[in-house]
């Protein structure tokens, strides 16, 4: 594991100690579930059986919390999937029958309640002919789409990241605990020989509330925050990103990218 062990020479150049082996991460943060959950409460009730979920309002635009039991109607555990969701991800729900209704929600905050998960959300888009979410109706389609978060260590991070989502899915790099202003952090990412392409993002809080939610943390690509151009690593390739710790206040801090590079080497 990378630590704060560095060597600073007389000319001010800093040398990091690169770990001899990778820290391995494997993730799947995209899933489409068909006919696996029923809406058992539209007033925010607690889901207490397989396949139960609840919303706290019939009007999709007013829903602020979605509670989902960790096991679906078929008795299949969805705990790992639900735990892999992150702030900034989305939940899409579609109900059809005598009419239809659908909505996409952005995840703002996640709470593990033991047998179920609570997702604090904000409405993004939706439509349909039904006036609201129907009680005791099966959700025909639920799509979970999220970024996999990795909390970095101090110093040099040498990561092997395998994306098993079946499509290009992002990871989100989060600053190490107690990151100091001006402290440098290096991240080397190797995608290995399996899985799918990995899109790299990082988290920087600029305190403007533009992303909503309790943290108001902004997500950028390492290549260019202004153009939002992704750093996408294909299978069996490497990318290197160098960050500096930035701190202005408790609401304006995080990782500040210094440079990034993509190499088509294994």
C-alpha positions in Angstrom: 0.0 0.0 0.0 1.3 3.5 -0.9 2.2 5.7 2.0 3.6 9.2 2.6 7.1 7.9 2.0 8.8 10.2 -0.4 12.4 11.4 -1.0 13.0 15.1 -1.6 16.3 16.0 -3.3 18.3 19.2 -2.9 16.9 20.6 -6.1 13.3 20.1 -4.8 12.4 17.2 -7.0 10.3 14.6 -5.2 10.6 10.9 -5.8 7.8 8.6 -4.9 8.2 5.0 -3.8 6.1 2.9 -6.4 4.6 -0.2 -4.8 5.9 -3.5 -6.2 2.4 -4.9 -6.7 -1.0 -3.5 -7.6 -4.0 -2.8 -5.3 -6.8 -4.6 -7.1 -10.3 -3.4 -7.7 -13.1 -5.1 -9.6 -16.6 -3.6 -10.0 -19.9 -3.8 -11.8 -21.9 -0.6 -11.5 -24.4 -1.0 -14.3 -27.4 -3.3 -13.9 -30.8 -3.6 -15.6 -33.3 -5.5 -13.5 -36.6 -6.6 -15.1 -39.7 -7.4 -13.0 -37.7 -7.8 -9.7 -39.3 -5.3 -7.4 -42.8 -4.1 -6.3 -43.8 -0.7 -5.0 -45.1 -1.4 -1.6 -45.3 2.1 -0.2 -45.7 5.6 -1.7 -45.3 7.3 1.7 -41.7 6.3 2.5 -42.5 3.1 4.4 -39.8 0.5 5.3 -39.4 -2.3 2.8 -39.5 -5.5 4.9 -39.7 -8.5 2.4 -38.1 -9.8 -0.8 -38.7 -7.5 -3.8 -40.1 -4.6 -1.8 -39.3 -1.0 -2.4 -40.8 2.3 -1.4 -40.9 5.9 -2.5 -42.0 8.8 -0.4 -44.4 10.4 -2.8 -46.7 9.3 -5.6 -45.6 12.3 -7.7 -42.3 11.2 -9.3 -41.1 14.8 -9.4 -41.4 15.0 -5.6 -39.7 11.8 -4.6 -36.7 12.4 -2.3 -36.1 8.9 -1.0 -36.1 5.5 -2.6 -35.8 2.5 -0.2 -34.9 -0.9 -1.7 -34.8 -4.3 0.0 -31.5 -6.0 -0.6 -33.2 -9.2 -1.9 -35.4 -9.2 -5.0 -38.7 -11.1 -5.6 -36.9 -14.2 -6.8 -34.8 -14.3 -3.6 -31.6 -13.2 -5.3 -29.4 -10.9 -3.2 -28.8 -7.5 -4.8 -26.7 -6.3 -1.8 -23.5 -6.0 -3.7 -25.1 -4.1 -6.6 -26.9 -1.7 -4.2 -23.7 -1.2 -2.2 -21.7 -0.4 -5.3 -23.9 2.7 -6.2 -22.4 6.1 -5.5 -23.4 9.7 -5.3 -23.9 11.1 -8.8 -25.2 7.8 -10.1 -28.7 7.3 -11.4 -31.7 5.0 -10.8 -34.3 4.6 -13.6 -37.7 3.1 -12.9 -40.5 2.1 -15.4 -44.0 0.8 -14.7 -46.3 -0.3 -17.4 -49.8 -1.7 -17.4 -53.1 0.2 -17.9 -50.8 3.1 -18.5 -47.1 3.8 -18.0 -44.9 6.0 -15.9 -41.1 6.3 -15.7 -38.5 8.5 -14.0 -34.8 8.9 -13.7 -33.3 10.0 -10.4 -29.8 11.2 -9.5 -28.4 9.7 -6.3 -27.4 12.3 -3.7 -26.7 10.2 -0.6 -26.8 6.6 0.4 -27.6 4.9 3.7 -27.2 1.2 4.5 -30.1 0.3 6.8 -29.2 -3.3 7.2 -31.8 -5.2 5.3 -32.5 -2.4 2.8 -30.8 0.7 1.3 -32.0 4.2 1.3 -31.1 6.4 -1.7 -31.7 10.1 -1.2 -32.4 11.3 -4.7 -33.4 14.2 -6.9 -35.7 14.0 -9.9 -34.0 14.3 -13.3 -36.6 13.4 -16.0 -39.6 11.2 -16.7 -43.1 11.0 -18.1 -46.0 8.7 -18.9 -49.7 8.6 -18.8 -50.2 7.5 -15.2 -50.7 10.3 -12.6 -48.1 8.9 -10.2 -46.3 5.8 -8.9 -49.0 3.1 -8.4 -49.1 1.2 -5.1 -48.5 -2.6 -5.2 -47.4 -2.5 -8.9 -44.4 -4.4 -10.3 -41.6 -2.2 -11.5 -41.1 -3.5 -15.0 -37.6 -2.1 -15.4 -35.0 -0.7 -13.0 -31.7 0.4 -14.3 -28.8 1.2 -11.9 -26.0 3.3 -13.4 -23.2 4.6 -11.2 -19.5 5.3 -10.7 -17.2 3.1 -8.7 -15.4 5.1 -6.0 -11.8 4.5 -4.9 -10.4 6.4 -1.9 -6.7 7.0 -2.7 -3.8 6.5 -0.4 -1.1 9.1 0.2 1.9 9.0 -2.1 2.0 6.6 -5.1 -1.2 4.5 -5.9 -0.6 1.6 -8.2 -4.1 0.2 -9.1 -5.4 -2.6 -11.2 -9.0 -1.8 -12.1 -11.3 -4.4 -13.7 -14.6 -3.2 -15.0 -17.2 -6.1 -15.3 -20.2 -3.9 -16.1 -20.4 -5.1 -19.8 -19.8 -1.5 -21.0 -17.5 1.5 -20.4 -18.2 2.5 -16.8 -16.5 5.3 -14.8 -14.4 5.1 -11.6 -14.3 8.1 -9.3 -11.0 8.9 -7.5 -11.4 10.5 -4.0 -8.7 12.2 -2.0 -6.9 10.4 0.7 -7.9 11.0 4.3 -6.1 14.1 5.8 -4.7 15.2 2.5 -2.6 18.3 3.0 -2.6 21.4 0.8 0.2 21.1 -1.7 0.7 17.4 -1.1 1.1 15.4 -4.3 -0.6 12.1 -5.1 0.2 9.9 -8.1 -2.2 7.4 -9.5 -1.2 4.7 -12.0 -4.1 2.7 -13.3 -3.8 -0.6 -15.2 -7.0 -2.1 -16.6 -5.6 -5.6 -16.9 -6.5 -8.2 -19.5 -10.2 -8.6 -18.9 -13.4 -6.7 -18.5 -14.3 -3.4 -20.3 -12.9 0.1 -20.7 -12.6 2.3 -17.7 -13.4 6.0 -17.6 -11.5 7.9 -15.0 -13.0 10.8 -13.0 -12.0 12.6 -9.8 -13.7 14.5 -7.1 -13.2 18.2 -6.2 -15.5 20.2 -4.0 -15.7 23.8 -5.1 -18.6 24.6 -2.8 -21.0 26.0 -5.4 -23.7 23.5 -4.9 -24.0 22.8 -8.6 -24.4 19.1 -8.2 -26.9 19.2 -5.3 -27.0 17.0 -2.3 -25.4 17.2 1.1 -21.9 17.2 -0.2 -22.1 19.5 -3.3 -19.0 17.8 -4.7 -18.1 18.3 -8.3 -16.9 15.5 -10.6 -14.3 16.2 -13.3 -12.2 14.3 -15.9 -8.4 14.4 -15.3 -7.8 15.6 -18.9 -9.7 18.8 -18.9 -12.2 20.1 -16.4 -13.2 22.8 -18.8 -14.0 20.6 -21.8 -15.0 17.6 -19.7 -13.1 15.3 -22.0 -12.9 11.8 -20.6 -9.7 9.9 -19.8 -10.8 6.4 -21.0 -8.5 3.4 -20.6 -9.1 0.5 -22.9 -8.4 -3.1 -21.8 -4.7 -3.8 -20.9 -3.6 -0.2 -21.0 -2.3 2.2 -18.4 -3.0 5.8 -17.4 -1.1 8.0 -14.9 -2.6 11.0 -13.2 -0.8 13.4 -10.8 -2.8 15.4 -8.3 -2.1 18.0 -5.7 -4.0 18.5 -2.5 -6.0 21.7 -2.6 -7.7 23.3 0.4 -9.4 26.7 0.6 -12.1 25.9 3.2 -14.2 23.0 4.5 -16.5 23.3 1.4 -13.7 24.0 -1.2 -11.1 21.3 -1.2 -10.0 18.0 -2.7 -7.9 16.8 -5.6 -6.5 19.3 -8.1 -5.1 17.6 -11.2 -1.6 18.5 -12.3 -1.3 16.3 -15.3 -2.4 13.0 -16.8 -1.2 10.6 -19.5 -2.6 7.6 -21.3 -0.3 4.8 -22.6 -1.4 1.9 -24.8 1.0 -0.5 -23.0 0.4 -3.4 -20.7 
